Amino acid sequence: MTTGVLNASSDLTALRRFDGAPPEFWRRYLAAVGALTEASELHLYTPDASGRWRRLLAWTPEGSTPPPPAERVLDRLGTPPDHVHPIDSGLAFVPLTTGDETQRVTLIFRFAEHASTPRLTPALIAADVPRDYLERRRSTQQTRDVSLFAATLDLLLLLNEQTKFTSAVMLVCNELAARHACERVSLGWVRDHQAELVALSHAEKFDRRTEAVRALELAMEECADQNEEIVFPPENDPRQVKRDHAAFVDAFSPGHVASIPLRADGVVCAILMGERRALPFAPDDVAALRVTADQISRRLADLHASSGGIVRQSLARTKTRLGRWAGPTHTWWKVGGVFASAVLLFGLFGRLPYRITAPSLLRSDQVAYITAPFDAFLYATSIEPGDVVTAGQTLFALDTRDLLLEESAARANLVRHEREAERARAADALGEMRIAEAIADQARAQLEQARWRLSRAEVKSPFPGAVIEGDLKRRLGAPVRAGDVLMQVARLDTLFFDVQVAERDINEVSVGARVRVAFASQPETRFIAAVERIEPSARSTPQGAIFVVRCRVDDDRAPWWRPGMGGIAKIDAGWRMPLWIVTHRTVEWLRMRFWW
């Protein structure tokens, strides 16, 4: 027995206890079986889910030509049988035992001469080697899975005890760093494709402005954009982009990096990154991190959603609901675009009532200016501005003591001169009688004047209304001169609104238009009026030219209305496009600014 055969037999014996990955096992297995059987070609085939056979691996002796394409081998052989089947043309089938009925694997041999059954004896003896390897691997994998399940369950129990997002992510980073022999584990939260570092293992505080943190976040964003695990240094995988991971490793020398995306509701919500300096991340390590990430992602997402204030939680819930029909990515942009389109369409084709806003002033048709009837002193009054008075009600009284003396003196003079006129008539002194009668007439006139003033000493309201001006209680005893305006009384049953409309809006106002008025003193109450008259000429004010629009009151007048009260009036000017309502001021200004 040659040295090569002995080595191949030893390799087959060792392969029964092989702990490596399946690709390496099958490569060594084919090499050992090929050396024992001295085959010129050796092919490993297995059926896929659709039942079509595909080649997993091919072997040829060192120095020989490469094996032919897999399709050419199947075209020549047809469907491999499920038993040992030598063929006269130098080809043979040997089904392998895997311990799993659903997993069929067949070796296809090619010999330089006819393939006899004794020639296949080593292959038949080694047909159960894959079974031993796979059963040992399944047993090891089950032990590893149980250990991983227990570790993940322990982490979940610890995580469920946390009620704050910050403490939860710190717990996750610290626990994973200890369990997976990582120098550092970091977690970044993803929002709108941008990663924000929220936790570093064994570091309660860190400076977000450093270059290391920014490079770490860029690497996390690279993982989030591709939505799959990234291990660096990488294997030859052209599907993945690892530029930011390479820049992070080159700049800060962590050695080996593994980035794992955390998904909630099918969307990447966070990135978990582990760093090792010497030990690379094996596939089992990445799988363990993947299982842990899948289990903790929902709990972390719920804690993050409840970590902010009411506004943040409301926005998060709203985004989740909108994402059900708008999609989980760029949700706000999509909703904003739909909303902007709807607003634009409504602005172009919709209709809204257009109202002209202008200041208003409550006025009365009749205002009486109450003046002093003669020179006197103020004696008494019980009326204050704002009081409602009736027709004939006394507003104020003047001092009548001087008038009473004047009346007494005039009455005495009248009696004396009448008697003198009687004595002159009896004495037939015609001239003296005329003089006495003239003086008596003068005294009579003075008496009538005094009595008239006495009758006017109490000044009364000419009509029912309200006192809008004149606080006489502070002037009691003060002298007044005839004609001085002491009070103003306005009628309340003839009140109307004067609305001061700017010149630029007067063309939109028409007689009969509806008007809504609110007073500054009670802005929550609205009153309805109608345009009755538009003054034909404008008035100049510091703010520009205005037109006074008189509006009659359609609603019942409130008892607290007083002339002079101000507020805001909105005059209906028809229906307009919303876009015109928003832009017509600017358009008019541009027309006036750039007209030629």
C-alpha positions as CSV (number, residue, x, y, z in Angstrom):
1,M,0.0,0.0,0.0
2,T,1.5,3.3,-1.1
3,T,2.1,6.3,1.1
4,G,-0.6,8.3,-0.7
5,V,-3.2,5.6,0.0
6,L,-2.2,5.5,3.7
7,N,-2.4,9.2,4.0
8,A,-5.9,9.2,2.3
9,S,-7.1,6.5,4.7
10,S,-5.8,8.5,7.7
11,D,-7.6,11.6,6.3
12,L,-10.9,9.8,6.0
13,T,-10.6,8.5,9.6
14,A,-9.8,12.1,10.8
15,L,-12.7,13.5,8.8
16,R,-15.2,11.5,10.9
17,R,-14.2,13.8,13.8
18,F,-13.6,17.0,11.7
19,D,-14.9,20.2,13.3
20,G,-14.4,22.6,10.4
21,A,-16.9,24.1,8.0
22,P,-18.7,22.0,5.4
23,P,-16.8,23.4,2.4
24,E,-13.5,22.4,3.8
25,F,-14.8,19.0,4.8
26,W,-16.1,18.2,1.3
27,R,-12.9,19.4,-0.3
28,R,-10.8,17.1,1.9
29,Y,-13.3,14.2,1.5
30,L,-13.1,14.4,-2.3
31,A,-9.4,14.5,-2.2
32,A,-9.1,11.4,0.1
33,V,-11.7,9.4,-1.9
34,G,-10.1,10.3,-5.2
35,A,-6.7,9.2,-3.9
36,L,-8.1,5.9,-2.7
37,T,-10.0,5.1,-5.9
38,E,-7.4,6.6,-8.3
39,A,-10.2,8.3,-10.2
40,S,-9.4,10.9,-12.9
41,E,-12.5,13.1,-12.0
42,L,-14.7,13.2,-9.0
43,H,-17.9,15.3,-8.8
44,L,-20.3,15.9,-5.8
45,Y,-23.9,16.5,-6.8
46,T,-27.1,17.2,-4.8
47,P,-30.7,18.1,-5.9
48,D,-32.1,21.6,-5.2
49,A,-35.6,22.4,-4.1
50,S,-37.0,22.1,-7.6
51,G,-35.5,18.6,-8.0
52,R,-32.8,19.7,-10.5
53,W,-29.3,18.3,-9.7
54,R,-26.5,20.8,-9.2
55,R,-22.8,20.3,-8.6
56,L,-21.4,21.4,-5.2
57,L,-17.7,20.5,-5.8
58,A,-15.4,18.9,-8.3
59,W,-11.9,17.2,-7.9
60,T,-9.1,16.2,-10.2
61,P,-5.6,15.0,-9.4
62,E,-2.9,17.6,-9.1
63,G,-1.4,18.5,-12.4
64,S,-4.4,17.2,-14.5
65,T,-6.8,19.2,-16.6
66,P,-9.7,21.1,-14.8
67,P,-13.0,19.2,-14.5
68,P,-15.6,19.8,-17.2
69,P,-18.6,22.1,-16.6
70,A,-21.3,20.8,-14.4
71,E,-23.9,20.9,-17.1
72,R,-21.8,18.8,-19.5
73,V,-21.5,16.1,-16.8
74,L,-25.2,15.9,-16.3
75,D,-25.9,15.9,-20.0
76,R,-23.8,12.8,-20.3
77,L,-25.0,11.0,-17.2
78,G,-28.6,11.9,-16.8
79,T,-30.3,11.7,-13.4
80,P,-28.0,10.0,-10.8
81,P,-29.6,6.9,-9.3
82,D,-30.0,6.3,-5.6
83,H,-27.7,3.2,-5.6
84,V,-24.2,2.2,-6.6
85,H,-24.3,2.1,-10.4
86,P,-21.1,1.4,-12.4
87,I,-21.2,2.3,-16.1
88,D,-19.1,0.7,-18.9
89,S,-17.9,4.0,-20.1
90,G,-15.7,4.6,-17.1
91,L,-18.3,6.5,-15.0
92,A,-19.9,5.4,-11.8
93,F,-22.4,6.7,-9.2
94,V,-22.0,6.2,-5.5
95,P,-24.7,7.7,-3.2
96,L,-23.4,8.9,0.2
97,T,-25.0,8.5,3.6
98,T,-25.7,11.8,5.3
99,G,-28.1,10.6,8.1
100,D,-30.8,12.9,6.7
101,E,-33.3,11.3,4.2
102,T,-34.1,14.8,2.8
103,Q,-30.5,15.5,2.0
104,R,-29.3,13.4,-1.0
105,V,-25.6,13.6,-2.0
106,T,-24.1,11.5,-4.8
107,L,-20.5,11.1,-5.9
108,I,-19.8,10.7,-9.7
109,F,-16.5,9.0,-10.6
110,R,-14.7,9.0,-13.9
111,F,-12.0,6.5,-14.5
112,A,-9.6,6.1,-17.3
113,E,-10.8,2.5,-17.8
114,H,-13.9,0.5,-17.0
115,A,-15.2,1.1,-13.4
116,S,-15.5,-2.2,-11.7
117,T,-17.1,-2.7,-8.3
118,P,-13.8,-3.6,-6.5
119,R,-12.5,-0.3,-7.8
120,L,-15.3,1.5,-6.0
121,T,-14.8,-0.4,-2.7
122,P,-12.9,2.4,-0.9
123,A,-15.6,4.8,-1.9
124,L,-18.3,2.4,-0.6
125,I,-16.4,2.1,2.7
126,A,-16.1,5.8,3.0
127,A,-19.7,6.5,2.1
128,D,-20.7,6.9,5.7
129,V,-18.0,9.4,6.6
130,P,-20.3,12.4,5.7
131,R,-22.9,10.9,8.0
132,D,-20.5,10.8,11.0
133,Y,-19.3,14.3,10.2
134,L,-22.8,15.8,9.8
135,E,-24.2,14.1,12.9
136,R,-21.3,15.3,14.9
137,R,-21.8,18.8,13.5
138,R,-25.5,18.7,14.2
139,S,-24.9,17.6,17.8
140,T,-22.3,20.4,18.2
141,Q,-24.7,22.9,16.6
142,Q,-27.5,21.8,18.9
143,T,-25.3,22.3,21.9
144,R,-24.2,25.7,20.6
145,D,-27.9,26.6,19.9
146,V,-28.9,25.7,23.4
147,S,-26.1,27.8,24.8
148,L,-27.0,30.7,22.6
149,F,-30.7,30.4,23.5
150,A,-29.9,30.4,27.2
151,A,-27.6,33.4,26.8
152,T,-30.1,35.3,24.8
153,L,-32.9,34.5,27.2
154,D,-30.7,35.8,30.1
155,L,-30.1,39.0,28.2
156,L,-33.8,39.4,27.5
157,L,-34.6,38.9,31.2
158,L,-32.2,41.6,32.2
159,L,-33.4,43.9,29.4
160,N,-37.1,43.5,30.4
161,E,-36.2,44.9,33.8
162,Q,-35.1,48.2,32.3
163,T,-37.6,51.0,32.0
164,K,-35.3,53.6,30.5
165,F,-33.9,53.5,27.0
166,T,-30.5,54.8,28.0
167,S,-29.9,52.2,30.7
168,A,-31.3,49.5,28.4
169,V,-28.8,50.2,25.6
170,M,-25.9,50.5,28.0
171,L,-26.9,47.1,29.4
172,V,-27.0,45.5,26.0
173,C,-23.6,46.9,25.0
174,N,-21.9,45.9,28.2
175,E,-23.4,42.4,28.2
176,L,-22.5,41.7,24.6
177,A,-19.0,43.0,25.0
178,A,-18.4,40.6,27.9
179,R,-20.1,37.5,26.3
180,H,-18.5,37.8,22.8
181,A,-15.0,38.9,23.9
182,C,-15.3,42.3,22.3
183,E,-13.1,45.2,23.3
184,R,-16.0,47.5,22.6
185,V,-19.6,47.2,21.5
186,S,-21.5,50.3,20.3
187,L,-25.1,50.9,19.4
188,G,-26.4,53.6,17.0
189,W,-30.0,54.5,16.5
190,V,-31.1,55.0,12.9
191,R,-33.5,57.8,11.9
192,D,-34.0,58.8,8.3
193,H,-31.0,56.8,7.2
194,Q,-28.7,58.6,9.6
195,A,-27.2,56.8,12.5
196,E,-26.7,58.5,15.9
197,L,-24.5,56.8,18.5
198,V,-26.5,56.3,21.7
199,A,-24.3,53.9,23.7
200,L,-20.7,52.6,24.1
201,S,-19.8,49.7,26.3
202,H,-18.1,50.7,29.5
203,A,-18.5,54.4,28.7
204,E,-21.3,56.4,30.2
205,K,-20.4,59.6,28.4
206,F,-18.7,60.3,25.1
207,D,-18.1,63.4,22.9
208,R,-20.2,63.2,19.8
209,R,-18.1,65.8,18.1
210,T,-15.0,63.6,17.8
211,E,-13.8,62.2,14.5
212,A,-13.9,58.6,16.0
213,V,-17.6,58.9,16.8
214,R,-18.4,60.4,13.4
215,A,-16.5,57.6,11.6
216,L,-18.3,55.1,13.7
217,E,-21.7,56.6,12.7
218,L,-20.7,56.6,9.0
219,A,-19.9,52.8,9.3
220,M,-23.2,52.2,10.9
221,E,-25.1,54.2,8.2
222,E,-23.3,52.0,5.6
223,C,-24.6,48.9,7.3
224,A,-28.1,50.4,7.6
225,D,-28.2,51.3,3.9
226,Q,-27.4,47.8,2.8
227,N,-29.6,46.2,5.5
228,E,-27.4,43.2,6.1
229,E,-24.5,42.2,8.3
230,I,-21.1,43.5,7.5
231,V,-17.9,41.8,8.7
232,F,-14.5,43.5,8.2
233,P,-11.9,42.6,7.2
234,P,-14.2,41.2,4.5
235,E,-14.3,38.1,2.6
236,N,-14.5,38.4,-1.2
237,D,-18.1,39.5,-1.5
238,P,-18.7,42.0,-4.4
239,R,-22.3,42.5,-3.3
240,Q,-21.3,44.5,-0.2
241,V,-19.8,48.0,0.1
242,K,-17.5,48.3,3.0
243,R,-15.7,51.6,2.3
244,D,-16.7,53.4,5.6
245,H,-15.9,50.3,7.6
246,A,-12.4,50.2,6.0
247,A,-11.9,53.9,6.7
248,F,-12.9,53.4,10.4
249,V,-10.5,50.4,10.8
250,D,-7.7,52.2,9.1
251,A,-8.1,55.4,11.1
252,F,-8.7,53.9,14.5
253,S,-7.2,50.4,14.3
254,P,-9.9,48.3,16.0
255,G,-8.7,45.2,14.1
256,H,-11.9,43.4,13.3
257,V,-15.5,44.8,13.1
258,A,-18.9,43.2,12.8
259,S,-22.0,45.4,12.2
260,I,-25.4,43.9,12.8
261,P,-28.7,45.7,11.8
262,L,-31.6,45.7,14.3
263,R,-35.0,45.6,12.7
264,A,-38.4,46.6,14.0
265,D,-41.5,46.1,11.8
266,G,-39.2,45.2,9.0
267,V,-37.3,48.5,9.1
268,V,-33.7,49.0,10.3
269,C,-34.0,50.9,13.6
270,A,-30.5,50.5,15.0
271,I,-27.0,49.2,14.3
272,L,-25.0,47.0,16.7
273,M,-21.3,47.1,16.1
274,G,-18.7,44.9,17.8
275,E,-14.9,45.5,17.7
276,R,-12.1,43.0,18.3
277,R,-8.4,43.7,18.0
278,A,-6.9,40.2,17.5
279,L,-9.7,37.6,17.2
280,P,-11.7,37.7,13.9
281,F,-15.5,37.3,13.9
282,A,-16.3,33.7,12.9
283,P,-19.7,32.9,11.1
284,D,-20.9,31.4,14.4
285,D,-20.1,34.7,16.2
286,V,-22.0,36.7,13.6
287,A,-25.0,34.3,13.8
288,A,-25.1,34.6,17.6
289,L,-25.1,38.4,17.3
290,R,-27.8,38.2,14.7
291,V,-30.0,36.0,16.9
292,T,-29.5,38.4,19.9
293,A,-30.2,41.4,17.7
294,D,-33.5,39.9,16.5
295,Q,-34.7,39.3,20.0
296,I,-33.8,42.6,21.6
297,S,-34.8,44.9,18.7
298,R,-38.5,45.1,19.6
299,R,-37.9,45.9,23.2
300,L,-35.4,48.6,22.4
301,A,-37.7,50.1,19.8
302,D,-40.5,50.3,22.4
303,L,-38.3,51.9,25.0
304,H,-37.0,54.4,22.4
305,A,-40.5,55.3,21.4
306,S,-41.5,56.0,25.0
307,S,-38.3,57.7,26.0
308,G,-39.1,61.1,24.6
309,G,-41.8,63.6,25.7
310,I,-45.4,63.6,24.6
311,V,-44.6,65.4,21.3
312,R,-41.9,62.9,20.4
313,Q,-44.1,59.9,21.2
314,S,-47.0,61.4,19.2
315,L,-44.7,62.0,16.2
316,A,-43.4,58.4,16.4
317,R,-46.9,56.9,16.6
318,T,-48.0,59.1,13.8
319,K,-45.1,58.1,11.6
320,T,-45.8,54.4,12.3
321,R,-49.4,54.8,11.2
322,L,-48.5,56.8,8.1
323,G,-45.8,54.2,7.3
324,R,-48.5,51.5,6.8
325,W,-49.6,53.1,3.5
326,A,-46.7,55.5,2.7
327,G,-44.0,52.9,3.3
328,P,-41.5,52.7,6.2
329,T,-38.7,54.7,4.4
330,H,-38.9,58.5,3.9
331,T,-42.3,58.5,5.4
332,W,-42.4,62.2,6.3
333,W,-41.1,63.2,2.8
334,K,-43.8,61.1,1.1
335,V,-46.6,62.4,3.3
336,G,-45.3,66.0,2.9
337,G,-45.3,65.5,-0.9
338,V,-48.9,64.2,-0.9
339,F,-50.0,67.0,1.4
340,A,-48.2,69.7,-0.7
341,S,-49.8,68.3,-3.8
342,A,-53.3,68.3,-2.2
343,V,-52.7,71.9,-1.0
344,L,-51.6,73.0,-4.5
345,L,-54.6,71.3,-6.2
346,F,-57.0,72.9,-3.6
347,G,-55.3,76.2,-4.1
348,L,-55.8,76.1,-7.8
349,F,-59.3,74.5,-8.1
350,G,-60.9,75.0,-4.6
351,R,-63.0,77.9,-3.5
352,L,-63.0,79.8,-0.2
353,P,-64.9,82.8,1.1
354,Y,-62.9,85.9,0.8
355,R,-63.4,88.6,3.5
356,I,-61.9,92.0,3.8
357,T,-60.7,92.9,7.2
358,A,-60.8,96.5,8.4
359,P,-61.2,98.4,11.7
360,S,-64.7,99.4,12.7
361,L,-66.1,102.0,15.0
362,L,-69.6,102.1,16.6
363,R,-71.4,105.4,16.0
364,S,-74.9,106.9,16.6
365,D,-77.1,108.9,14.2
366,Q,-78.0,111.5,16.9
367,V,-75.7,113.0,19.4
368,A,-76.9,115.9,21.6
369,Y,-74.4,118.3,23.0
370,I,-75.7,119.5,26.3
371,T,-74.6,123.1,27.1
372,A,-75.0,125.5,30.0
373,P,-78.1,127.7,29.5
374,F,-76.6,130.7,31.4
375,D,-73.7,131.7,33.5
376,A,-73.9,130.0,36.8
377,F,-72.4,127.5,39.2
378,L,-72.8,123.7,39.0
379,Y,-75.0,122.7,41.9
380,A,-75.8,118.9,41.6
381,T,-75.7,115.9,39.2
382,S,-76.1,112.2,39.6
383,I,-75.2,111.2,36.0
384,E,-71.9,109.8,35.0
385,P,-70.5,108.9,31.5
386,G,-72.0,105.6,30.4
387,D,-75.3,106.0,32.2
388,V,-78.4,105.3,30.2
389,V,-81.0,108.1,30.5
390,T,-84.6,108.6,29.5
391,A,-86.2,111.5,27.7
392,G,-86.7,114.4,30.2
393,Q,-84.5,112.9,32.9
394,T,-82.4,115.6,34.7
395,L,-78.8,115.5,33.8
396,F,-77.5,118.2,36.1
397,A,-78.7,121.3,38.0
398,L,-77.3,124.8,38.3
399,D,-77.2,126.9,41.5
400,T,-80.4,129.0,41.7
401,R,-79.8,131.1,44.8
402,D,-78.7,134.2,42.9
403,L,-81.6,133.7,40.5
404,L,-84.1,133.6,43.4
405,L,-82.7,136.9,44.8
406,E,-82.9,138.3,41.3
407,E,-86.5,137.2,41.0
408,S,-87.4,138.7,44.3
409,A,-85.8,142.0,43.4
410,A,-87.4,142.1,40.0
411,R,-90.9,141.3,41.5
412,A,-90.5,144.1,44.2
413,N,-89.4,146.6,41.5
414,L,-92.4,145.6,39.4
415,V,-94.9,146.2,42.2
416,R,-93.3,149.5,43.2
417,H,-93.3,150.9,39.7
418,E,-96.8,149.8,39.0
419,R,-98.0,151.6,42.1
420,E,-96.1,154.8,41.0
421,A,-97.8,154.5,37.6
422,E,-101.2,154.3,39.4
423,R,-100.5,157.4,41.5
424,A,-99.4,159.3,38.4
425,R,-102.6,158.3,36.6
426,A,-104.7,159.4,39.6
427,A,-102.8,162.7,39.7
428,D,-103.4,163.1,35.9
429,A,-99.6,163.3,35.5
430,L,-99.4,161.7,32.1
431,G,-95.6,162.0,31.7
432,E,-94.8,160.5,35.1
433,M,-97.3,157.7,34.4
434,R,-95.5,156.8,31.2
435,I,-92.1,156.8,32.8
436,A,-93.4,154.6,35.7
437,E,-95.0,152.1,33.3
438,A,-91.8,151.9,31.2
439,I,-89.8,151.1,34.3
440,A,-92.4,148.6,35.4
441,D,-92.2,146.9,32.0
442,Q,-88.4,146.7,32.5
443,A,-88.8,145.1,35.9
444,R,-91.4,142.7,34.5
445,A,-88.9,141.6,31.8
446,Q,-86.2,141.1,34.4
447,L,-88.7,139.0,36.4
448,E,-89.6,136.9,33.4
449,Q,-85.9,136.4,32.6
450,A,-85.2,135.3,36.1
451,R,-88.1,132.9,36.1
452,W,-87.0,131.5,32.7
453,R,-83.5,130.9,34.0
454,L,-85.0,129.2,37.1
455,S,-87.0,126.9,34.8
456,R,-83.8,126.0,32.9
457,A,-81.7,125.5,36.0
458,E,-82.3,121.7,35.7
459,V,-81.0,120.5,32.4
460,K,-82.8,117.4,31.0
461,S,-82.0,114.9,28.3
462,P,-83.8,115.7,25.0
463,F,-84.2,112.0,24.1
464,P,-83.4,108.5,25.5
465,G,-79.8,107.5,25.1
466,A,-76.5,107.1,26.9
467,V,-74.2,109.7,28.3
468,I,-71.0,109.3,26.3
469,E,-69.0,112.3,27.7
470,G,-69.2,114.7,30.6
471,D,-68.1,113.8,34.2
472,L,-69.5,116.7,36.1
473,K,-69.3,115.3,39.6
474,R,-65.7,116.5,39.7
475,R,-66.8,120.0,38.8
476,L,-69.5,120.6,41.4
477,G,-69.5,124.3,42.5
478,A,-67.4,125.4,39.6
479,P,-68.6,128.3,37.4
480,V,-69.8,127.6,33.9
481,R,-70.5,130.0,31.1
482,A,-73.5,130.0,28.8
483,G,-72.8,127.8,25.8
484,D,-70.1,125.6,27.5
485,V,-70.6,121.9,26.4
486,L,-71.0,120.0,29.6
487,M,-72.3,116.6,28.4
488,Q,-72.9,114.5,25.3
489,V,-75.9,112.2,25.0
490,A,-76.2,109.7,22.1
491,R,-79.2,107.7,21.0
492,L,-78.8,103.9,21.3
493,D,-81.5,102.8,19.0
494,T,-79.8,104.3,15.9
495,L,-76.3,102.9,16.3
496,F,-74.4,101.9,13.2
497,F,-70.8,100.8,12.3
498,D,-68.3,102.9,10.4
499,V,-65.8,100.5,8.8
500,Q,-62.6,102.1,7.5
501,V,-61.7,100.1,4.4
502,A,-58.3,100.6,2.7
503,E,-58.2,102.1,-0.7
504,R,-56.8,98.8,-2.2
505,D,-59.8,96.8,-1.0
506,I,-62.7,99.2,-1.7
507,N,-63.3,97.8,-5.1
508,E,-64.2,94.4,-3.5
509,V,-67.0,96.0,-1.3
510,S,-70.5,96.3,-2.5
511,V,-73.7,97.7,-0.9
512,G,-75.7,94.9,0.8
513,A,-72.6,92.8,1.5
514,R,-72.7,90.8,4.7
515,V,-70.4,92.1,7.5
516,R,-69.2,90.3,10.7
517,V,-68.1,92.5,13.5
518,A,-66.3,91.7,16.7
519,F,-65.5,94.2,19.5
520,A,-62.1,94.5,21.1
521,S,-63.8,94.3,24.5
522,Q,-65.5,91.0,23.7
523,P,-63.8,89.3,20.8
524,E,-65.5,86.0,21.3
525,T,-68.9,87.5,20.3
526,R,-69.8,88.1,16.7
527,F,-72.5,90.5,15.3
528,I,-74.0,90.6,11.8
529,A,-74.4,93.8,9.8
530,A,-74.8,94.8,6.2
531,V,-73.2,97.5,4.0
532,E,-75.6,100.4,3.7
533,R,-73.5,103.1,2.2
534,I,-70.0,103.8,0.9
535,E,-68.7,107.3,1.1
536,P,-67.8,108.6,-2.3
537,S,-64.6,110.3,-1.3
538,A,-61.6,109.0,0.5
539,R,-60.1,110.2,3.8
540,S,-56.4,110.7,4.3
541,T,-54.8,109.0,7.3
542,P,-51.2,108.3,8.3
543,Q,-51.7,104.7,7.1
544,G,-53.0,105.8,3.7
545,A,-56.3,106.7,2.1
546,I,-59.4,105.0,3.5
547,F,-63.1,104.9,2.6
548,V,-65.7,104.9,5.3
549,V,-68.3,102.3,4.8
550,R,-71.5,102.6,6.8
551,C,-73.0,99.3,8.0
552,R,-76.5,98.9,9.5
553,V,-77.0,96.4,12.3
554,D,-79.0,93.4,11.5
555,D,-78.7,91.6,14.9
556,D,-80.3,92.8,18.1
557,R,-78.2,95.4,19.7
558,A,-76.5,94.3,22.9
559,P,-77.3,96.4,26.0
560,W,-73.6,97.1,26.6
561,W,-73.1,98.8,23.3
562,R,-71.8,102.3,23.5
563,P,-70.9,104.8,20.7
564,G,-67.2,105.0,20.1
565,M,-66.5,101.3,20.8
566,G,-64.0,99.8,18.3
567,G,-63.3,96.4,16.9
568,I,-62.7,94.5,13.7
569,A,-65.0,94.0,10.8
570,K,-64.9,91.3,8.1
571,I,-66.8,92.1,4.9
572,D,-67.8,89.3,2.6
573,A,-66.4,89.8,-0.9
574,G,-67.4,86.5,-2.6
575,W,-65.6,83.3,-3.3
576,R,-62.1,83.1,-4.5
577,M,-59.3,80.6,-5.2
578,P,-57.3,79.9,-2.1
579,L,-54.1,80.5,-4.1
580,W,-55.4,83.9,-5.2
581,I,-56.3,84.8,-1.5
582,V,-52.7,84.0,-0.4
583,T,-50.8,85.6,-3.3
584,H,-52.9,88.5,-4.5
585,R,-51.3,91.1,-2.2
586,T,-47.8,90.1,-3.5
587,V,-49.0,90.1,-7.1
588,E,-50.6,93.6,-6.7
589,W,-47.4,94.9,-5.1
590,L,-45.3,93.5,-7.9
591,R,-47.6,95.0,-10.5
592,M,-47.4,98.4,-8.9
593,R,-43.6,98.1,-8.5
594,F,-42.6,96.9,-11.9
595,W,-45.3,98.3,-14.2
596,W,-44.3,100.3,-17.3
